[in-house]
Amino acid sequence: MLPRAGVGVNPPFLCEGGGEVTVDLWQLVEEAVSPLGLDVLEVHFARGELLVRLERKDERPITVADLEEASRHIEAALDREDPIPGSYRLLVESPGPKRPLFTRRHFERFQGLKAKVPGPGGFTGRILRVEGEEVVFQVGDEERRLRIGTFRANLAEWPEEPR
């Protein structure tokens, strides 16, 4: 997996094998769905599948109709630019229970819930607060701080009510 440069400013585009992609797929998808009031959370291309995860900018739950419309717009952009050699399958999804977190607003929105920070030195901890450019997690008996834009996390528990 190759993360896109600058996790916080430019969220990760992930590409595993399967030929060379010469266009910035994240940007292509973002330009296709932004006018629909949607934000891109993840773009992942692997084994002939292009997975796109989206959320609504107004933070209301994303609907099947939202995903269908986004899929049509993404398909049109992909057909126009033809950035992926050969055939592939497009999957457009909601964030789901392992929702990616990488912006200040994501951590503010899900404060109080547990998040998993993968990788070396990774951990699962409760999001306590955002202070300046840092997220403060409760991990066991201690607080851990990470600078926004230097890491990516996934929601490790789902809120009872949509946030």
C-alpha positions in Angstrom: 0.0 0.0 0.0 1.3 3.4 -0.9 -0.2 6.3 1.2 -0.8 9.5 -0.6 1.5 12.3 0.6 0.6 14.3 3.6 -2.1 12.4 5.5 -3.9 15.4 7.0 -3.8 17.8 4.1 -4.1 15.1 1.3 -5.8 12.1 2.7 -4.3 8.8 1.7 -4.8 7.2 -1.8 -3.9 3.6 -1.6 -2.8 1.5 -4.6 -1.7 -2.1 -4.5 -0.2 -3.6 -7.7 -2.4 -3.9 -10.8 -0.5 -1.7 -13.3 0.4 1.9 -13.2 -2.2 4.6 -12.4 -1.0 7.9 -13.9 -3.8 10.2 -12.7 -4.5 11.3 -9.1 -7.6 9.1 -8.5 -8.3 10.9 -5.2 -8.5 14.3 -6.9 -10.6 12.8 -9.8 -13.1 11.3 -7.4 -13.2 14.4 -5.2 -13.9 16.7 -8.2 -16.7 14.3 -9.2 -18.5 14.2 -5.9 -17.8 17.5 -4.2 -20.6 19.3 -6.2 -23.0 16.7 -4.7 -22.2 17.7 -1.2 -20.0 14.7 -0.5 -16.5 14.3 0.9 -14.0 11.6 0.1 -12.8 9.5 3.0 -10.9 6.8 1.1 -9.8 5.8 -2.4 -8.2 2.4 -2.7 -7.3 0.5 -5.9 -6.3 -3.1 -5.6 -6.8 -6.4 -7.5 -9.0 -4.8 -10.1 -11.3 -3.0 -7.7 -11.5 0.8 -7.1 -13.1 1.3 -3.7 -14.4 4.8 -2.8 -15.8 5.6 0.7 -17.8 8.8 1.0 -19.6 10.9 3.6 -22.0 13.9 3.4 -20.5 17.3 4.0 -23.5 18.2 6.2 -22.6 15.2 8.4 -26.1 13.6 8.0 -26.1 9.8 7.3 -25.3 9.0 3.7 -28.1 7.3 1.8 -28.2 4.7 -0.9 -29.5 7.5 -3.3 -26.4 9.6 -2.4 -24.1 6.6 -3.2 -25.9 5.9 -6.5 -25.6 9.4 -7.7 -22.0 9.6 -6.6 -21.3 6.3 -8.5 -22.8 7.8 -11.7 -20.6 10.9 -11.4 -17.4 8.9 -10.6 -18.1 6.6 -13.5 -18.5 9.5 -15.9 -15.2 11.0 -14.6 -13.4 7.7 -15.0 -14.8 7.1 -18.5 -13.7 10.6 -19.5 -10.1 10.4 -18.1 -9.6 6.6 -18.4 -6.9 6.6 -15.8 -6.9 2.8 -15.0 -5.5 0.4 -17.6 -7.6 -2.6 -18.2 -10.9 -3.5 -16.6 -11.8 -2.8 -13.0 -14.8 -2.8 -10.7 -16.0 0.4 -9.0 -17.3 0.1 -5.4 -18.8 3.2 -3.8 -19.6 2.9 -0.1 -20.5 4.6 3.1 -17.7 4.9 5.7 -19.0 1.8 7.6 -18.1 0.8 11.2 -14.3 1.1 10.6 -14.7 4.7 9.5 -11.4 6.5 8.6 -10.5 9.5 10.8 -7.8 11.9 9.7 -9.1 15.5 9.9 -9.6 17.8 12.9 -13.3 17.7 12.4 -13.4 13.9 12.3 -11.8 13.7 15.7 -14.0 16.5 17.1 -17.1 14.8 15.8 -16.3 11.4 17.3 -14.9 12.7 20.6 -15.6 10.2 23.4 -15.5 7.1 21.2 -12.7 4.7 20.7 -10.4 4.8 17.7 -7.7 2.5 16.5 -4.4 4.0 15.3 -2.6 1.2 13.3 1.0 0.8 12.5 4.2 0.6 14.6 3.4 1.9 18.0 -0.3 1.7 17.2 -3.0 1.6 19.8 -6.7 1.7 20.5 -7.8 4.5 22.7 -10.7 6.8 23.5 -10.7 10.2 21.8 -10.6 12.7 24.7 -10.3 16.0 22.9 -8.6 18.0 20.2 -6.1 20.6 21.5 -4.6 22.9 18.9 -3.2 20.6 16.2 -3.2 17.5 18.4 -5.6 14.8 19.2 -5.5 13.5 22.8 -6.4 9.8 23.4 -6.9 7.9 26.6 -4.9 4.7 26.3 -5.1 2.7 29.5 -4.1 5.0 32.4 -2.3 7.5 30.2 -3.0 10.2 27.7 -1.3 10.0 24.2 -1.1 12.9 21.9 -0.7 12.7 18.1 -0.4 15.6 15.7 -3.2 15.9 13.2 -1.9 15.2 9.7 0.8 12.7 10.8 -1.4 9.7 11.3 -4.7 8.0 10.3 -7.1 6.2 12.6 -10.3 4.2 12.3 -13.3 4.4 14.5 -13.2 1.3 16.8 -16.8 1.7 18.1 -19.9 3.1 16.6 -22.0 5.8 18.3 -25.6 5.0 19.4 -26.9 8.0 17.4 -25.4 9.2 14.0 -22.9 12.0 14.4 
